[in-house]
Amino acid sequence: MKVVTLSTNDITGGAARCAQRHHEAMRRAGVDHRMLVSWRRSDDPHIHAAPPYAKAMHLGPRAEFLHRLTIERNRAPGADTWFTFPFTDCGADGLNIVRDADIIEVQWSSGLVSLDGLDALFALGKPVVITLHDQWFLTGGCHYSDRCDGYMRDCARCPQLGEDSVGVPATVLALRKELGARRKGTVIGTSRWIHGMAKASPVFAGWRHEHVPSALDLGVYRVRPREEARREIELGDDAWNVLFVADRFSEKRKGFDDLVAAARGIRPIGGKPVRFVAMGQPVELDPALADRVRFLGVQHDQAKIAAIYAACDAMLIPSHEDNLPNTMLEALATGTPVVAYRVGGVPDMVHEGSTGSLVERGDTAGLARALATLLESGASEAWRGNCRGMAEREISYEVHAKRCVSLFEDLLRQPRESAPALNTFDERLYNAAIQLAVAKTLIKPGMSEAARRGASMARIELQQLFSQRQAGGWSWA
């Protein structure tokens, strides 16, 4: 069996890391598995970088302009989660690594696979599997919906965009529905939460739906004596150590303000202070809290990261929205219980009184109480076996590969139909995006002088784009 997985990145970002671990699990199981990525950072010879794009909209000046004007300069106040339109396609359907595969799997692929590109993959007549790590494939552009349910209807008047007069998200969702009705593939939800969303989504009506959790190398992420792990990372035994991960804490949904509020409510327990251990980019903290936080910086070595997890007494995850966080899986695999909000896929693995504690979203006082109770009761040590057992049952490479191989073998036994690609989805999306760009270049009453200048310059750029388009059709280079 030959399987190829398409992913925007190989090891940069949580979804990419999931795809790369899936790749490792499959290869260890003896599957001829390869990855095709936009940005290759690893030295794995079975991971291949896509060649210069056949349709370089996202990389060219015209696409950068559209993305900048319709998304980056068009976010609603407070909206800061990932938001992208499927502008770009790498022409994967024409590459041997894809054409030679028996199974084509598309994971987090913003900037790699467009709507036309996905249609073209189906046209090869092979089973196509989409693995979901967030909501993007279900929506008109947002990767997390911030509790908006517009994607279940039409994505009209998108609350994450400042101006939606043309309805580009609605266009994206309508095109996704059209493509989903035209093609029938398989959708894997890595959490029960995203699995349930996919089953209810009009985009994937009539598709096959499966739930397969992400994988983790339990040989690297393992239970170790905490004293040994603390010596290795020079942490010390003078305090309770509570881990949090600080990457992208500027993103609202990560709940950094909630973490700070909860930390303020934690007092010494059993005569020992509570120290917060931060892995990732340092962030600015209130001076009253700063002396209780130790920043370990950005870590890349997986063995060192595993030691940090194993050294801590608990992990705090205050995310307001999340699918199946890698940080949660890594903590549990090393025997470290998790305190978190009851959101997304977190309850799949964090079970109250067994592998951690859950409180309702936004209840920062509840986070503080749950963390204090966990540490004071001795559960941090008593639950270590439960945490590891959960990891071994659900996310080991062996379990993951067995589930995927069984699914893929069944897909290969099923009859398949193929039809030529339409090659019209992308053009309709681009037309809508250009219309929104035009609306963003209009001079409006009450605009500041700086805003007027920006709109005028953008209009000149847009006029140049239109002139190139009219001169000889769309230029993709």
GIDAQUI-V206952 format. One record per pair of residues at least 6 apart in sequence whose C-alpha atoms are under 8 Angstrom apart, sorted by the first residue. I is the first residue (numbers start at 0). J is the second residue. Records with the same first field share a line. If there is no record, write none. Layout:
# GIDAQUI-V206952
I: J  J
This chain:
# GIDAQUI-V206952
0: 30  31  100  101  102
1: 30  31  32  99  100  101  102
2: 30  31  32  33  100  101  102  103  104
3: 32  33  34  35  96  97  100  102  103  104
4: 18  22  32  33  34  35  103  104  105  106
5: 34  35  36  103  104  105  106  107  108  111
6: 15  18  34  35  36  37  105  106  107  108  111
7: 15  36  37  38  107  108  109  110  111
8: 15  36  37  38  39  40
9: 15  16  18  19  34  36  38  39  40  41  46
10: 16  19  39  40  41
11: 40
13: 324  325
14: 106  107  132
15: 107
17: 213  214  325
18: 106
20: 213  214  215  216
21: 213  214  396  399  400
22: 32  33  34
23: 396
24: 214  396  397  399  400
25: 31  32  396  400
26: 32
28: 397  400  401
32: 45
33: 45  46  47  96
34: 45  46  47
35: 46  47  48  49  96
36: 46  47  48  49  111
37: 48  49  110  111
38: 48  49
39: 46  47  48
49: 89  91
50: 89
51: 89
52: 88  89  90
53: 88  89  90  475  476
54: 87  88  89  90  475  476
55: 87  88  89  475  476
56: 62  63  86  87  88  475  476
57: 63  66  86  87  110
59: 475  476
61: 464
62: 86
65: 432  433  436
66: 83  84
68: 436  439
69: 432  435  436  439
70: 82  83  160
73: 160  161  162
74: 159  160  161  162
75: 158  159  160  161  162
76: 161
77: 251
78: 159  160  251
79: 250  251
80: 141  142  143  250  251  252
81: 141  142  143
82: 140  141  142
83: 109  140  141  142
84: 109  139  140  171
85: 109  110  112  113  114  140
86: 110  113  425  428  429
87: 109  110  111  112  113
88: 110  111  112  113  115  116
89: 111  112  116
90: 116
91: 97  112  116  120
92: 98  116  119  120  123
97: 103
98: 123
101: 125  126  411
102: 125  126  127  128  407  411
103: 120  125  126  127  128
104: 127  128  129  130
105: 127  128  129  130
106: 129  130  131  132
107: 130  131  132
113: 425
114: 174  175  178  424  425
115: 420  421  422  423  424  425
118: 178  182  420  421  422
119: 419  420  422
120: 127
121: 127  182  417  418  420
122: 417  418  419  420
123: 417
124: 415  416  417  418
125: 415
126: 184  185  410  411  415
127: 184  185
128: 184  185  186  187
129: 184  185  186  187
130: 186  187  188  189
131: 186  187  188  189  193
132: 188  189  193  322  323
133: 142  143  193  321  322
134: 141  142  143  144  193
135: 141  142  143
136: 175
137: 150  172  175  197  200  202
138: 150  154  168  171  172
139: 150  154  167  168  169  170  171  172
140: 168  171
141: 159
143: 320
145: 252  320
147: 158
149: 155  157
150: 172  200
151: 200  201
153: 169  172  173
154: 168  169  172
155: 163  166  168  169
156: 163  164  166
157: 163  166  168
162: 439
163: 435
164: 435  438
165: 431  434  435
166: 431  435
167: 428  431  432  435
170: 428  431
171: 428
172: 202
174: 424
175: 202
176: 201  202  203
177: 202
179: 202  203  204
180: 202  203  204  205
183: 205  206  207
184: 206  207
185: 206  207  208  209
186: 197  203  206  207  208  209
187: 194  208  209  210  211
188: 194  195  197  208  209  210  211  212
189: 210  211  212  213  322  323
190: 210  211  212  322  323  343  344  347
191: 210  344  347
192: 322  343  344
193: 322  343  344
194: 208  209  210
197: 203  208
198: 204  208
211: 399  402  403
212: 323  393  394  399
213: 323  394  399
214: 394  395  396  399
215: 328  329  394  395  396
216: 395  396
217: 332  390  391  395  396
219: 301  302  305
220: 302  305  329  332  333
221: 305  309  332  333  334  387
222: 309  332  333  334  383  387
223: 309  333
224: 309  310
225: 309  310  311
226: 235  236  310
227: 310
228: 306  307  309  310
229: 235  236  306  307  310  311
231: 306
232: 303  306  307
234: 310
237: 271  272
238: 271  272  273  274
239: 271  272  273  274  311  312  374
240: 273  274  275  276  310  311  312  313
241: 273  274  275  276  311  312  313  314  315
242: 275  276  277  278  308  311  312  313  314  315
243: 275  276  277  278  314  315  316
244: 277  278  279  326
245: 277  278  279  280  281  282
246: 278  279  280
247: 253
248: 254  255
249: 255
252: 318  319  320
253: 317  318  319  320
254: 317  318  319
255: 317  318
257: 317  361  363
258: 315  316  317  363
260: 363  364
261: 363  364  366  367
262: 288  367
263: 288
264: 364  367
265: 273  367  368  371
266: 272  273
267: 273
268: 371  374  375
269: 375
273: 291
274: 291  292  293
275: 291  292  293
276: 292  293  294  295
277: 292  293  294  295  296
278: 294  295  296  297  298
279: 294  295  296  297  298
280: 294  296  297
281: 294  296
298: 304
305: 329  333
308: 329  330  333  335
309: 330  333  334  335
311: 335
312: 335  336  374  379  380
313: 335  336  337  338  370  374  379
314: 327  330  335  336  337  338
315: 337  338  339  370
316: 327  337  338  339  340
317: 339  340
318: 339  340  342
319: 340  342  360  361
320: 342  343
321: 342  343  344  345
322: 343  344  345
323: 343  344  345
324: 344  345
327: 337  345
328: 348  390  394
330: 336  337
331: 337  354  383  386  387  389  390
332: 386  387  389  390  391
333: 383  386  387
334: 382  383  384  385  386  387
335: 379  382  383  386
336: 349  354  355  379  382  383  386
337: 349  354  355  356
338: 355  356  357  366  369  370
339: 345  356  357  358  366
340: 357  358  359  360  361  366
341: 357  358  359  360
342: 359  360
346: 357
348: 354  389
349: 355  356  357
350: 356  357
351: 357
353: 382  385  386
354: 382  383  385  386
355: 373  382
356: 369  370  373
357: 366  369
358: 365  366  369
359: 365
373: 379
392: 398
393: 399
436: 461
437: 458  461
439: 454
440: 454  455  457  458
441: 454  455  458
442: 451  454  455
467: 473  474
468: 474
